[in-house]
């Protein structure tokens, strides 16, 4: 859990994830590596010295000085519009981390893992799914429920679909607009659709829920009402709408 | 291992003679409390008694003050103020903070 102050970081690569999100790869000299699910703080400093800090989840894990972030633009935000629309490879920021011990998957834990993402909440959950896919002989059963407004709003869409090849069950939920071939319901998660897209409490999964605050609170309430023990439901709220 | 009288036993059950020292003697012990990642620290609310990991508590952060609230009763457990290059930690309704060592 190394923290240890601010480190300079260089943007090594930037590619669009959706019309309003981007995937940044940072090169962070001295980065000690991170666990799947951890986050970092980014600090931007304006020419007049004004500074702004925000937390961003890390899509990558393991050793190395390369750190991948998936960042969704909050239109009235102070930091995300710059990271999504302005910053370019070669630009520098400062980062602090890796941070967090609560919203972290322990690759040595054989318990089933149910991931539930809302929007850009996929980022730390993808780090866990990637770690599970990469773990040779990893035994923990994984299942992902990914709720997005529309297909075009899904970050990492192709990679998420490809997780099924690694033995990770993937369920999609569309809250406003579904793809043409979709024959399910469209709308926010309900007790019924959540039960249909996730493992039941009897399976004793460790559940990770990440996304906008209202999504996480509604989902966590439904999970507990369905019988999941509160201490098996780990949450990370991004704020926003 | 640490043989200090306040370590590992409730305050009303001392298991050795009380040593009268000063805060310097707590450097190592408090390093274990405050140097750890705090998201897994267990915080107990002195108002309603609810206890849970810090990561699950409610936070309101406007950039100057980060207010940590009890998710059960909404009382302010603690506040971190950022000002003039200093951080100020103000304890509110927090009754207890437990960390694994």
Interface residues (C-beta under 8 A of the other chain):
Chain A: X1 X3 X52 X99 X100 X101 X102 X103 X234 X235 X236
Chain B: X36 X37 X39 X40 X53 X54 X55 X56 X63
